[in-house]
Amino acid sequence: MTPARRAADVLVEVLQDWGIDRLFICPGSTEAAALEALSEAGIALYLTTHESVTVAMADGYSRATGRPSVVYLHANVGLTNGLAHLWAARLARSPVIVLNGLKAAGVQSREGFTTAPHVRSMVQDHVKWDWETLEADLVGEDLNRALGRAVQEPAGPTWLGLRQEVMEAKTQAKPPAAKRYTGAARNRPDEASVRAAARALRSAQHPLLVAGTDLARHGAGELLVQLAEELRAPVVLEDRRSLERVSFPTGHPRYAGPYDPSASVVQEADTVFFAGCNAFVQFEDVGLHQVSDSATIIHSHPDPEHLNRVYGTDIPLLGHQALALQDLLEAVRVEGSSSARPERRPVVAAPVEPAELRKAALAEPQGNGQPISPAAAVATITELVASDVTIVNDSTTASSLVLRMAPIESPEQYHGTSSGSLGWGMGASLGFQLASPGRRVVAVLGDGVFQFGINALWTAAYYAIPVTYVVLNNQSFAANGAAIQRYRRAAGLDPDRKLPGVDISGTDVSAAARAFGLEAVRVTELSELRSAVQRMSVVAGPSLVEVMTDPADLGPAPF
């Protein structure tokens, strides 16, 4: 007979069976039994001082490794703090498992301290599966299920509520083996749809391939490279509003830039293959047509909810993207040899090279007491990016500059978020760095992002995680200002009047970072930026470079 032990010990057994050797946590008194069991088992605990950082760290770790990560949050208040970045994990299909310590049943029934009557309802929009364990004997089974559901495609975060008295109770139940829950469970598109897609691409006069984030997540980027070369077709990146990883090398001769509905390569396309893309995520209700009504649309995606969400799909390819691209590439080759076909179009749609964009930005007049332009700042930062550097881009108004100027040849070099939740990059960059200790993580952030995620600095310093934060400080919520100006122009109002709800000046970002224990410097002249980034990116622990950029530059339009 299995000896009686705490349900918290069973939880640890299951985590170890899954190979979980670290846990991200912002605990409270309700989690005492779990903390004791975890520390006794030697599982590394990464403590944070705010739950948004906890979740973002786990999200970054899962995105970098492709493996499940586990967070432990405290009661309803801790869960609420973590929800914004849990939404980022949901959009990225990141297998983050949220263990949520809940008050004992008696306390909950009396609406006691840090309780909520509908806590599961709070989380349901942010996860793919949720459950509250009802008794100690079921802790192991329920945790296995939470982990298994998180990694099954389409992957995504899950939530498991664990009441205090359940975790402290004794149980003799033996948890089922993790191997019963770890099956890949990967779908592949049906054969008829694959053949139809291959025929459509082969017969198209102007095919266009769109490289989406899920290709990188499934390791299918190289397959798209082969498909582009086979078809002699141009490739663009997924629309920037939903792009989180780069699945096609920006230096490849078939690369034609980010998706832009006004670009000729998009407008002339008679067949468009959205490969692992979210097609599309609207920012504003502007009625802008993103793709020609006459084009044949092929859409591959692991999640059926994303097919036909905005545009109808002529040929859907539902399944794991590596399997989908393997099948499609083989079918395209069967349809005919590319050597027997003429070049469909000269590659004139190629974008301006990142090096040329950086050169143009740095050619603009700088200095003489003027604020640094965001373009010049990003040009300097991205010029220093090597193949062993990962950029975490959470710079809001400057994000498109980073994407256009950075030389990105592999998916490991770039991570972003499409959630709109400020502060994500502060914590997520720590998770990326922990997952990839052989790489250096450089997080390019806005000052608003910094203020939302400042709690991450304590964790970075305490654990000496060598992330380099580069904060573009324009002293404002610039995206808000741009939106107000668009509204005023549409309404016939003066767009240049003082903008409300924008000014967040007054914070010395570098001084705040030093107060947490980071090495940090403020840069006010462009000529100082290069050496500052180089110096901070080789320190043993975390560091920060604050770049004072132009408050009047409100960034590009969001569509």
Residue pairs with C-beta under 8 A, 6 or more apart in sequence:
1 172
2 172
2 173
2 174
3 172
4 170
4 171
4 172
5 170
5 171
6 33
6 37
6 167
6 168
6 169
6 170
6 171
7 33
7 136
7 139
7 166
7 167
7 168
7 169
7 170
7 171
8 33
8 34
8 36
8 37
8 38
8 167
8 168
9 37
10 136
10 139
10 140
10 171
10 173
10 175
11 34
11 37
11 99
11 139
11 140
11 143
11 162
11 167
12 37
12 38
12 40
12 41
12 43
13 140
13 175
14 139
14 140
14 143
14 144
14 147
14 175
14 178
15 23
15 43
15 70
15 143
16 41
16 43
17 175
17 177
17 178
18 68
18 147
18 178
18 182
19 67
20 43
20 68
20 69
20 70
21 43
21 44
22 43
22 44
22 45
22 46
22 61
22 69
22 434
23 38
23 43
23 44
23 45
23 46
23 70
23 71
23 72
24 46
24 48
24 54
24 55
24 57
24 58
24 61
24 69
24 70
24 71
24 72
24 431
25 31
25 35
25 45
25 46
25 47
25 48
25 54
25 71
25 72
25 73
26 47
26 48
26 49
26 50
26 51
26 53
26 54
26 72
26 73
26 74
26 78
26 81
26 82
27 34
27 35
27 47
27 72
27 74
27 101
28 74
28 75
28 78
28 101
28 114
30 74
30 75
30 101
30 102
30 103
30 114
30 164
31 72
31 74
31 101
31 167
33 164
33 167
33 168
34 72
34 99
34 101
34 162
34 167
35 45
38 45
39 45
46 57
46 434
46 459
46 463
47 459
47 462
48 54
48 57
48 427
48 455
48 456
48 458
48 459
49 455
49 458
49 459
50 81
50 455
51 73
51 74
51 78
51 79
51 81
51 82
52 81
52 82
52 84
52 85
52 423
52 427
52 452
52 453
52 455
53 423
53 426
53 427
53 430
53 453
53 455
53 456
53 459
54 71
54 72
54 73
54 82
54 427
55 71
55 73
55 82
55 85
55 86
55 89
55 96
55 98
55 427
56 85
56 88
56 423
56 424
56 425
56 426
56 427
56 428
56 430
56 431
56 453
56 456
57 71
57 427
57 428
57 430
57 431
57 434
57 456
57 459
58 69
58 70
58 71
58 89
58 96
58 431
59 69
59 85
59 88
59 89
59 92
59 94
59 96
59 424
59 427
59 428
59 431
60 392
60 415
60 427
60 428
60 429
60 430
60 431
60 432
60 434
60 435
61 69
61 431
61 432
61 434
61 435
62 68
62 69
62 89
62 94
62 95
62 96
62 431
63 92
63 94
63 217
63 245
63 415
63 428
63 431
63 432
64 390
64 412
64 415
64 431
64 432
64 435
64 436
65 435
66 217
67 95
67 151
68 95
68 96
68 97
68 147
68 150
68 151
69 95
69 96
69 97
69 431
70 96
70 97
70 99
71 82
71 96
71 97
71 98
71 99
72 99
72 100
72 101
73 79
73 81
73 82
73 98
73 99
73 100
73 101
74 100
74 101
74 114
75 100
75 101
75 102
75 103
75 114
75 115
76 102
76 114
76 115
76 116
76 119
76 122
77 114
78 100
78 101
79 98
79 100
79 119
79 122
79 123
80 122
82 98
83 122
83 123
83 126
84 419
84 421
84 423
84 424
85 419
85 421
85 423
85 424
85 427
85 428
86 96
86 98
86 123
86 126
86 127
86 157
87 125
87 126
87 419
87 421
88 94
88 417
88 418
88 419
88 421
88 424
88 428
89 96
89 156
89 157
90 126
90 127
90 128
90 156
90 157
91 242
91 244
91 417
91 418
91 419
92 213
92 217
92 244
92 417
92 418
93 154
93 155
93 156
93 214
93 217
93 302
93 303
94 155
94 156
94 157
95 150
95 151
95 155
95 156
95 157
95 158
96 150
96 157
96 158
97 146
97 147
97 150
97 157
97 158
97 159
97 160
98 123
98 127
98 157
98 158
98 159
98 160
99 143
99 160
99 162
100 119
100 123
100 159
100 160
100 161
100 162
101 162
101 164
101 167
102 108
102 115
102 119
102 132
102 161
102 162
102 163
102 164
103 112
103 113
103 114
103 115
103 163
103 164
104 163
104 164
104 165
105 163
105 165
107 113
107 115
108 115
108 117
108 163
111 117
116 122
119 132
119 161
120 130
120 131
120 132
120 159
120 161
123 130
123 159
124 130
126 157
126 159
127 156
127 157
127 158
127 159
128 149
128 150
128 154
128 156
128 157
128 158
129 145
129 146
129 149
129 150
129 158
129 159
130 158
130 159
130 160
130 161
131 142
131 145
131 146
131 159
131 160
131 161
132 160
132 161
132 162
132 163
133 139
133 142
133 160
133 161
133 162
133 163
133 166
134 166
135 166
135 169
136 166
136 167
136 169
136 170
136 171
136 173
137 171
137 172
137 173
138 173
139 162
139 166
139 167
139 171
139 173
139 175
140 173
140 174
140 175
140 176
141 173
141 175
141 176
142 160
143 160
143 175
144 175
144 176
144 178
144 180
144 181
145 181
146 158
146 159
146 160
147 158
147 178
147 181
147 182
148 181
148 182
148 183
149 158
150 156
150 157
150 158
151 182
152 183
152 185
153 184
153 185
153 186
153 187
153 302
153 319
153 320
154 302
154 303
155 302
186 319
186 320
186 323
187 302
187 318
187 319
187 320
187 323
188 319
188 320
188 323
188 324
188 327
189 300
189 316
189 317
189 318
189 319
189 323
189 324
189 327
189 328
191 327
193 315
193 316
193 317
194 317
194 324
194 327
194 328
194 331
195 331
196 315
197 273
197 298
197 315
197 317
197 328
197 331
198 328
198 331
198 332
198 334
198 335
199 335
200 271
200 296
200 298
200 314
200 315
201 207
201 231
201 233
201 271
201 273
201 298
201 332
202 231
202 332
202 335
202 336
203 271
204 269
204 270
204 271
204 296
204 344
205 270
205 344
206 268
206 269
206 270
206 271
206 344
206 345
207 231
207 233
207 269
207 270
207 271
207 272
207 273
207 344
208 233
208 234
208 235
208 236
208 265
208 266
208 269
208 271
208 272
208 273
209 224
209 227
209 228
209 231
209 233
209 234
209 235
209 236
209 273
209 275
210 235
210 236
210 237
210 238
210 259
210 272
210 273
210 274
210 275
210 277
210 279
211 221
211 224
211 235
211 236
211 237
211 238
211 246
211 247
211 248
211 275
211 276
211 277
212 238
212 243
212 247
212 274
212 275
212 276
212 277
212 278
212 301
213 238
213 242
213 243
213 244
213 245
213 247
213 276
213 277
213 278
214 220
214 276
214 277
214 301
214 302
214 321
215 221
215 223
215 224
215 247
215 248
215 275
215 276
215 321
215 325
216 245
216 246
216 247
216 276
216 411
217 245
217 276
217 321
218 276
218 302
218 320
218 321
218 322
219 322
220 247
220 275
220 276
220 321
220 322
220 324
220 325
221 247
221 248
221 249
221 410
221 411
223 322
223 325
223 326
223 329
224 235
224 247
224 248
224 275
224 325
225 248
225 249
225 252
225 254
226 329
227 233
227 325
227 328
227 329
227 332
228 234
228 235
228 248
228 252
228 254
229 254
229 338
230 329
230 332
230 333
230 338
231 332
231 338
232 254
232 338
232 341
232 343
232 344
233 254
233 344
234 254
234 255
234 256
234 265
234 345
234 347
234 349
234 350
235 248
235 252
235 254
235 255
235 256
236 255
236 256
236 257
236 258
236 259
236 260
236 263
236 265
236 266
237 243
237 246
237 247
237 248
237 257
237 258
237 259
237 403
238 247
238 259
238 274
238 276
238 277
238 278
239 258
239 259
239 277
239 278
239 279
239 280
239 281
239 290
240 258
240 259
240 399
240 400
240 403
241 280
241 281
241 282
241 283
241 418
241 558
241 559
242 277
242 278
242 280
242 281
242 418
243 258
243 403
243 416
243 418
244 415
244 416
244 417
244 418
245 411
245 414
245 415
245 416
246 403
246 408
246 411
246 413
246 414
247 275
247 276
247 411
248 255
249 255
249 408
249 409
249 410
250 354
250 406
250 407
250 408
250 409
251 407
251 409
253 347
253 350
254 347
255 350
255 351
256 263
256 265
256 347
256 349
256 350
256 351
257 263
257 265
257 349
257 350
257 351
257 404
258 351
258 400
258 403
258 404
259 266
259 290
260 266
261 267
261 288
261 289
261 290
261 291
263 349
264 349
265 349
266 272
266 291
266 292
267 292
269 291
269 292
269 295
270 292
270 294
270 295
270 296
271 295
271 296
271 298
272 291
272 292
272 295
272 296
272 297
272 298
273 298
273 299
273 300
274 297
274 298
274 299
274 300
274 301
275 300
275 321
275 324
275 325
276 300
276 301
276 302
276 321
277 299
277 301
278 301
278 306
278 309
278 418
279 290
279 291
279 297
279 299
279 306
279 309
279 310
279 311
280 290
280 310
280 311
281 418
282 310
283 558
283 559
284 558
284 559
286 559
288 559
290 310
290 311
291 297
291 311
296 314
296 315
297 311
297 312
297 313
297 314
297 315
298 313
298 314
298 315
298 316
298 317
299 306
299 307
299 313
299 315
299 316
299 317
300 316
300 317
300 318
300 319
300 321
300 324
300 325
300 328
301 307
301 316
301 317
301 318
301 321
302 318
302 319
302 320
302 321
304 318
307 313
307 316
307 318
308 316
317 324
317 328
351 404
352 360
354 382
354 404
354 405
354 406
354 407
355 407
357 379
357 404
357 405
358 379
358 380
358 382
358 383
358 405
359 379
361 373
361 375
361 376
361 378
361 379
361 405
362 376
362 379
362 380
362 526
364 373
364 375
364 376
366 372
366 373
366 376
366 525
366 526
366 527
367 525
367 526
367 527
370 550
371 474
371 548
371 549
371 550
371 551
371 552
372 523
372 524
372 525
372 526
372 529
372 547
372 548
372 549
372 550
373 549
373 550
373 553
374 397
374 398
374 401
374 472
374 474
374 549
374 550
374 553
374 555
375 401
376 526
377 398
377 472
377 526
377 529
377 547
377 549
378 395
378 398
378 401
378 402
378 405
378 444
378 472
379 405
380 526
380 529
380 530
380 533
381 402
381 442
381 444
381 470
381 529
381 533
382 391
382 402
382 405
382 406
382 407
383 405
383 530
384 530
384 533
384 534
384 537
385 391
385 406
385 407
385 413
385 442
387 409
387 410
387 413
388 438
388 439
388 440
389 413
389 439
389 440
389 441
389 442
390 412
390 413
390 414
390 415
390 432
390 433
390 436
390 439
390 440
390 441
390 442
391 402
391 406
391 408
391 413
391 414
391 415
391 442
391 443
391 444
392 415
392 416
392 425
392 428
392 429
392 432
392 441
392 442
392 443
392 444
393 399
393 402
393 403
393 414
393 415
393 416
393 425
393 444
394 416
394 417
394 422
394 423
394 424
394 425
394 426
394 428
394 443
394 444
394 445
394 446
394 449
395 401
395 402
395 425
395 444
395 445
395 446
395 449
395 472
396 422
396 446
396 448
396 449
396 478
396 479
396 555
397 446
397 474
397 478
397 479
397 482
397 553
397 554
397 555
397 556
398 444
398 446
398 472
398 555
399 416
400 555
400 556
402 444
403 414
403 416
406 413
406 414
408 414
412 436
412 439
415 428
415 432
417 424
417 425
417 428
422 446
422 448
422 449
422 452
422 453
423 449
423 451
423 452
423 453
423 456
424 449
424 453
425 443
425 444
425 445
425 449
425 453
426 443
426 445
426 449
426 450
426 452
426 453
426 454
426 455
426 456
426 457
426 469
427 453
427 456
427 459
429 441
429 443
429 456
429 467
429 469
430 456
430 459
430 460
430 463
430 465
430 467
432 441
433 439
433 440
433 441
433 465
433 466
433 467
434 465
440 466
440 468
440 537
441 466
441 467
441 468
442 467
442 468
442 470
442 533
442 537
443 467
443 468
443 469
443 470
444 470
444 472
445 453
445 469
445 470
445 471
445 472
446 471
446 472
446 473
446 474
446 478
447 471
447 472
447 473
447 474
447 475
447 476
447 504
447 507
447 509
448 476
448 477
448 504
449 471
450 469
450 471
450 473
450 509
451 504
451 507
454 512
457 512
457 513
457 516
457 517
457 518
457 542
457 544
458 516
459 465
460 467
460 516
460 518
460 541
460 542
461 516
461 517
461 518
461 541
461 542
462 517
464 540
464 541
464 542
465 541
465 542
466 539
466 540
466 541
466 542
466 543
467 542
467 543
468 533
468 536
468 537
468 542
468 543
468 544
468 545
469 513
469 518
469 542
469 543
469 544
469 545
470 533
470 544
470 545
470 547
471 509
471 544
471 545
471 546
471 547
472 547
472 549
473 507
473 509
473 546
473 547
473 548
473 549
474 549
474 550
474 551
474 553
475 503
475 504
475 505
475 506
475 551
476 502
476 503
476 504
476 505
476 551
477 501
477 502
477 504
478 502
478 551
478 553
478 554
478 555
479 554
479 555
479 558
480 499
480 501
480 502
481 499
481 502
481 554
482 554
482 555
482 557
482 558
484 499
484 500
484 501
484 502
485 495
485 499
485 554
486 557
487 493
488 494
488 495
488 497
489 495
505 551
508 522
508 546
509 520
509 522
509 544
509 546
510 520
510 521
510 522
510 544
510 545
510 546
511 520
511 522
513 520
513 544
513 546
514 520
518 541
518 542
518 543
518 544
519 536
519 539
519 541
519 542
519 543
519 544
520 536
520 543
520 544
520 545
520 546
521 532
521 535
521 536
521 544
521 545
521 546
522 546
522 548
523 529
523 532
523 545
523 546
523 547
523 548
524 548
529 545
529 547
532 545
533 545
536 543
536 544
536 545
537 543
